[in-house]
Amino acid sequence: MRCIKKKIIITETQKGLLFKEQQFIRILPAGVHVIWDWLNQYQVQIVTIINTLQEEVSKEILHLAQLHPTEFAEVLTEWETGEQEVGLIYQKNVLKDIKAPGQRGAYWKNQQEIRVEKLDISQNFTLPKKLAALLANVKEDLLRRAVTNAIIMATVPENHFGFLNVDGETVGTLATGTHVWWRFNRNISVTLYDGRLQNMEVNGQEILTKDRVSLRVNLSATWQIKQPEVVKAQLADVKDFLYRELQLALRTIVSTQTLDELLADKNSLNYQVLAIVAEKAAVYGIEVKTVGARDIVLPGEMKAILTQVVEAQKLAEANLIKRQEETQATRSLHNTAKVMEGNPVLLRLKELEILEKITARINTLNVYGGLDGVMNDMVKLTERRK
């Protein structure tokens, strides 16, 4: 019978598992080991434990540890999380990894102590502020990947309303700030509503007026959410609801008015649309503050006709003003003539005024009959009595 001497070297970063005929015997610590092996019955499995956190114990070794707890207790740190527990893995009191509920595993012990802390998330699944702040600024790759799979984070900005939804049910409102939850065993989502004053544009609405004129109206509205609980419970899409209501109200008002009525007072259109939409929106917790028709666009041919109408109206107004001025001038001239008719001195002054204007326009003046001819015969408004 042949005896084989086996020399096995286990380094400080390794562990040796000794098997005899495929059955576990013991763990070989670091050092040099000599085994006399009759009939080649012994086998040694060497495990490297340089980075115990990155490379957890395999399932085979974990199974061996269950079968031989005494032998593995000194070299393994075992952990197990319940169905409603999260495991926090610390190395030298520094958080290094996060384990999901319902899992188990083990780490090889080395000079750096590994500690497992378990948190019950069956009732309170909100992370403590200190832990949430720590996980929000993770730098190490291992922990960062674990954080991505373990938590869900949401921020509620100022002047916004936040609702926490768990498994499709709204369980509470959220204050302004950042909130962090464990995502395990539940489906978590956050619904946000903007509580600030918002604007909505309803553009290019083709509508027929009461007198069958097709026109396009561009509408603008400002609105604000006042009761977010009602909005969330009653409306699937706030903006879609408001857009549709503005469309319907605009069509209702325009179809009951003629083109002349619309163009004569656009503010009336704004007030009527606002009254209709504001009443309906208030039922769903929304306050519609203002509505304004920015543009009323006519088709090309109607625009040309309207231009001609405006031109005719302005021309008629100009002619009316001109006639009024002419009538006024005639009336004034008539009054002046009546005054002069009974006042020879005033008549003579008017003749001299006309004479002055005539002489101012000529360069040469030939006088016949002397100065008396110029003064008395050149300008005569009436026949003088002899």
C-alpha positions in Angstrom: 0.0 0.0 0.0 1.5 3.3 -1.1 1.5 6.4 1.2 1.5 9.9 -0.4 2.8 12.8 1.6 1.0 16.0 0.7 2.3 19.4 1.6 -0.4 22.2 1.6 0.4 25.9 2.1 -2.4 28.2 3.2 -1.6 31.9 3.0 -2.9 34.6 5.4 -5.5 35.6 2.8 -6.8 32.1 2.3 -8.8 29.4 4.1 -8.4 25.7 3.5 -11.3 23.2 3.6 -10.1 19.6 4.2 -12.3 16.8 2.8 -11.9 13.0 3.1 -13.6 11.1 0.5 -15.7 14.1 -0.4 -16.8 14.5 3.3 -15.8 17.7 5.2 -13.3 17.2 8.0 -12.1 20.5 9.2 -10.9 24.0 8.3 -7.1 24.5 7.7 -5.8 27.9 9.1 -3.0 29.8 7.5 0.3 27.9 7.5 2.0 24.8 6.2 0.1 21.6 6.5 1.4 18.1 5.8 -1.1 15.3 5.2 -0.2 11.6 4.9 -2.7 10.4 2.4 -3.3 6.7 2.0 -5.0 5.8 -1.2 -5.4 9.5 -2.2 -8.4 10.0 0.0 -7.9 13.6 1.0 -8.8 16.8 -0.9 -8.2 20.4 0.0 -10.4 23.3 -1.3 -8.6 26.7 -0.9 -10.8 29.8 -0.7 -9.3 33.3 -1.1 -10.8 35.9 1.3 -9.0 39.1 0.2 -12.2 41.2 -0.1 -14.8 39.5 2.0 -17.5 42.1 1.3 -17.2 41.9 -2.5 -17.1 38.1 -2.5 -19.5 36.5 -0.2 -19.4 32.9 0.9 -20.7 30.6 -1.8 -23.9 28.6 -1.3 -21.9 25.3 -1.0 -19.8 26.6 1.9 -22.9 28.2 3.5 -24.5 24.8 3.4 -21.4 23.2 5.0 -21.6 25.9 7.7 -25.2 24.8 8.5 -24.1 21.2 8.7 -21.0 21.9 10.8 -21.8 25.1 12.8 -19.1 24.5 15.5 -16.2 24.3 13.0 -17.4 27.4 11.0 -18.4 29.6 13.9 -14.8 31.0 14.3 -14.3 31.8 10.7 -17.7 32.9 9.4 -20.1 35.8 10.2 -23.5 34.6 9.2 -26.5 36.8 8.7 -30.2 36.3 7.8 -33.0 38.8 7.3 -36.7 38.1 7.9 -39.5 38.7 5.5 -39.9 42.3 6.9 -36.3 43.1 7.8 -33.5 45.0 6.0 -29.9 44.1 6.8 -27.3 46.8 7.2 -23.7 45.5 6.8 -21.1 47.4 8.7 -17.3 46.9 8.5 -15.4 48.6 11.3 -18.6 50.5 12.1 -18.8 51.9 8.6 -21.9 51.0 6.5 -20.8 49.0 3.5 -23.8 47.1 2.1 -27.6 46.6 2.4 -29.4 43.3 2.3 -33.0 42.8 1.2 -35.6 41.0 3.3 -35.8 37.2 3.2 -32.1 36.5 2.5 -29.2 34.8 4.2 -25.5 34.7 3.7 -22.1 34.9 5.4 -18.8 36.6 5.3 -15.3 35.3 6.1 -13.9 36.8 9.3 -10.6 38.7 9.0 -8.9 41.5 10.8 -11.7 43.9 10.0 -14.8 43.3 12.1 -18.1 42.8 10.2 -21.4 43.6 11.9 -24.9 43.0 10.7 -27.7 45.3 11.9 -31.4 44.5 11.1 -34.2 46.9 10.8 -37.9 46.0 11.0 -39.8 47.6 8.1 -43.2 45.9 8.6 -44.8 49.1 9.8 -42.4 52.0 9.4 -40.7 51.9 6.1 -39.5 55.5 6.2 -35.7 55.9 6.6 -34.4 57.8 9.6 -33.1 61.3 8.5 -29.5 60.5 9.5 -29.5 57.3 7.5 -31.3 58.9 4.6 -28.7 61.7 4.5 -25.9 59.1 4.5 -27.3 57.1 1.7 -28.0 60.1 -0.4 -24.3 60.9 -0.6 -22.8 57.4 -1.1 -19.5 57.2 -3.0 -18.4 53.5 -2.9 -19.6 51.4 -5.8 -20.8 48.4 -3.7 -23.0 50.5 -1.4 -24.2 52.8 -4.2 -25.5 49.8 -6.2 -27.2 48.5 -3.0 -28.8 51.9 -2.4 -30.2 52.0 -5.9 -32.1 48.8 -5.3 -33.0 49.4 -1.7 -34.6 52.9 -1.5 -36.8 55.3 -3.3 -36.4 59.0 -2.9 -38.7 61.9 -3.8 -38.4 65.7 -3.3 -41.4 68.0 -2.8 -40.5 71.5 -4.0 -41.8 74.6 -2.4 -45.4 75.6 -3.3 -46.1 72.0 -4.3 -48.4 69.3 -2.9 -47.1 65.8 -2.5 -49.1 62.5 -1.9 -47.5 59.2 -0.9 -49.0 56.2 -2.6 -48.4 52.6 -1.4 -49.6 49.7 -3.4 -52.0 51.9 -5.3 -53.5 53.6 -2.2 -52.9 57.1 -1.0 -51.6 56.9 2.6 -50.7 60.5 3.4 -49.5 63.9 2.3 -45.9 65.0 2.1 -44.3 68.2 3.4 -41.8 70.3 1.4 -38.4 68.6 1.3 -36.8 65.2 0.5 -38.3 62.0 1.6 -36.8 58.5 1.5 -38.4 55.0 1.9 -37.4 51.4 1.7 -38.8 50.0 -1.5 -38.9 46.4 -0.4 -42.2 44.4 -0.2 -44.3 47.4 -1.4 -44.9 49.5 -4.5 -44.2 53.1 -3.6 -44.9 56.2 -5.7 -45.3 59.9 -5.2 -47.8 62.2 -6.9 -46.9 65.9 -7.1 -49.1 68.9 -7.9 -47.9 72.4 -8.6 -49.6 74.8 -6.3 -48.3 77.9 -8.1 -50.3 80.1 -10.5 -50.1 78.5 -13.9 -50.9 79.5 -17.5 -52.7 77.6 -20.2 -52.9 78.3 -23.9 -55.8 77.1 -26.1 -54.7 77.8 -29.6 -56.2 77.6 -33.1 -59.9 76.8 -32.3 -61.9 76.9 -35.5 -65.4 78.0 -34.6 -68.5 79.1 -36.5 -70.3 82.3 -35.2 -74.1 82.7 -35.1 -74.0 84.3 -38.5 -72.0 81.4 -40.0 -68.7 83.1 -40.1 -65.7 80.8 -39.6 -63.0 82.2 -37.4 -60.0 81.0 -35.3 -59.7 82.1 -31.6 -56.5 81.9 -29.5 -57.4 81.8 -25.8 -55.2 82.2 -22.7 -56.1 81.3 -19.1 -54.5 81.4 -15.6 -55.4 78.9 -12.9 -54.3 77.5 -9.6 -54.9 74.3 -7.6 -56.6 75.1 -4.3 -57.7 71.7 -3.1 -55.1 69.1 -4.1 -56.9 66.3 -2.3 -60.0 66.8 -4.4 -58.0 67.1 -7.6 -56.2 63.8 -6.9 -59.4 62.0 -6.1 -61.5 63.3 -9.0 -59.2 64.1 -11.9 -56.8 61.9 -13.9 -55.2 64.8 -15.7 -55.8 68.4 -14.5 -54.5 70.2 -17.6 -56.5 67.9 -19.9 -59.7 68.7 -18.0 -59.1 72.5 -18.1 -58.2 72.5 -21.7 -61.3 70.6 -22.7 -63.6 72.8 -20.5 -62.1 76.0 -22.0 -62.6 74.6 -25.5 -66.3 73.8 -24.9 -67.0 77.1 -23.2 -65.4 79.0 -26.0 -67.4 77.2 -28.7 -70.6 77.7 -26.7 -70.2 81.4 -26.4 -68.9 82.1 -29.9 -71.7 80.0 -31.6 -74.3 82.2 -29.9 -72.9 85.6 -31.1 -72.5 87.3 -34.4 -69.1 88.4 -35.7 -70.0 92.1 -35.1 -70.9 91.3 -31.5 -67.6 89.5 -30.9 -65.5 92.2 -32.5 -67.4 94.9 -30.7 -66.6 93.7 -27.2 -64.0 91.0 -26.7 -64.1 91.5 -22.9 -67.7 90.2 -23.0 -66.4 86.9 -24.5 -63.7 86.7 -21.8 -66.1 87.2 -18.9 -68.6 84.7 -20.3 -66.0 81.9 -20.8 -64.5 82.6 -17.4 -67.9 82.3 -15.7 -68.6 78.9 -17.3 -65.2 77.4 -16.7 -64.6 78.8 -13.2 -67.8 77.3 -11.9 -67.0 73.8 -13.3 -63.4 73.9 -12.2 -64.3 75.0 -8.6 -66.1 71.6 -8.1 -62.7 69.9 -8.6 -60.6 72.2 -6.4 -59.3 74.4 -9.1 -59.6 78.2 -9.2 -59.6 79.7 -12.7 -58.5 83.3 -12.2 -58.5 84.9 -15.7 -59.5 84.1 -19.3 -58.5 86.2 -22.3 -59.0 85.9 -26.0 -55.5 86.9 -27.4 -56.5 86.8 -31.1 -59.6 86.5 -33.2 -58.3 85.5 -36.6 -60.6 85.8 -39.7 -60.2 83.8 -43.0 -58.5 85.7 -45.9 -61.7 86.6 -47.8 -63.5 87.7 -44.7 -60.6 89.8 -43.7 -60.7 91.6 -47.1 -64.4 92.2 -46.8 -64.0 93.5 -43.3 -61.3 95.9 -44.5 -63.5 97.2 -47.2 -66.3 97.8 -44.6 -64.0 99.6 -42.3 -62.7 101.7 -45.2 -66.2 102.6 -46.2 -67.2 103.5 -42.7 -64.1 105.7 -42.3 -64.8 107.4 -45.7 -68.4 108.1 -44.7 -67.3 109.5 -41.4 -64.8 111.7 -43.2 -67.5 113.0 -45.6 -69.8 113.7 -42.7 -67.2 115.7 -40.9 -66.3 117.6 -44.1 -70.0 118.5 -44.7 -70.4 119.5 -41.1 -67.4 121.8 -41.5 -68.7 123.3 -44.7 -72.1 123.9 -43.1 -70.4 125.5 -40.2 -68.3 127.7 -42.5 -71.3 128.8 -44.5 -73.3 129.5 -41.4 -70.4 131.7 -40.1 -70.1 133.5 -43.4 -73.8 134.1 -43.4 -73.7 135.6 -40.0 -70.8 137.8 -40.9 -72.7 139.1 -44.0 -75.7 140.0 -41.9 -73.6 141.9 -39.4 -71.9 143.8 -42.3 -75.2 144.6 -44.0 -76.2 147.0 -41.3 -72.8 148.4 -40.5 -71.1 150.5 -43.2 -67.9 151.0 -41.2 -67.4 147.3 -40.6 -68.1 146.7 -44.3 -65.5 149.3 -45.3 -62.9 147.7 -43.0 -63.6 144.3 -44.7 -63.0 146.0 -48.1 -59.7 147.4 -46.9 -58.6 144.0 -45.6 -59.3 142.4 -48.9 -57.4 145.2 -50.6 -54.4 144.6 -48.4 -54.4 140.9 -49.3 -54.5 141.7 -53.0 -51.7 144.2 -53.0 -49.5 141.8 -51.0 -49.6 139.4 -53.9 -48.5 141.7 -56.8 -45.3 143.4 -57.7 -46.6 146.2 -60.0 -49.8 148.2 -59.6 -51.1 150.6 -62.3 -53.4 153.2 -60.8 -56.1 155.0 -62.8 -58.3 157.6 -61.3 -55.8 158.4 -58.6 -55.8 157.2 -55.0 -59.5 157.6 -54.7 -59.9 155.0 -57.5 -57.8 152.5 -55.6 -59.5 153.1 -52.3 -63.1 153.2 -53.6 -63.3 151.4 -56.9 -60.8 148.5 -56.8 -62.7 146.5 -54.1 -66.4 146.9 -53.6 -68.5 144.4 -51.7 -71.7 146.3 -52.4 -72.9 149.0 -54.7 -72.4 152.4 -53.1 -75.2 154.8 -53.2 -74.6 158.1 -54.9 
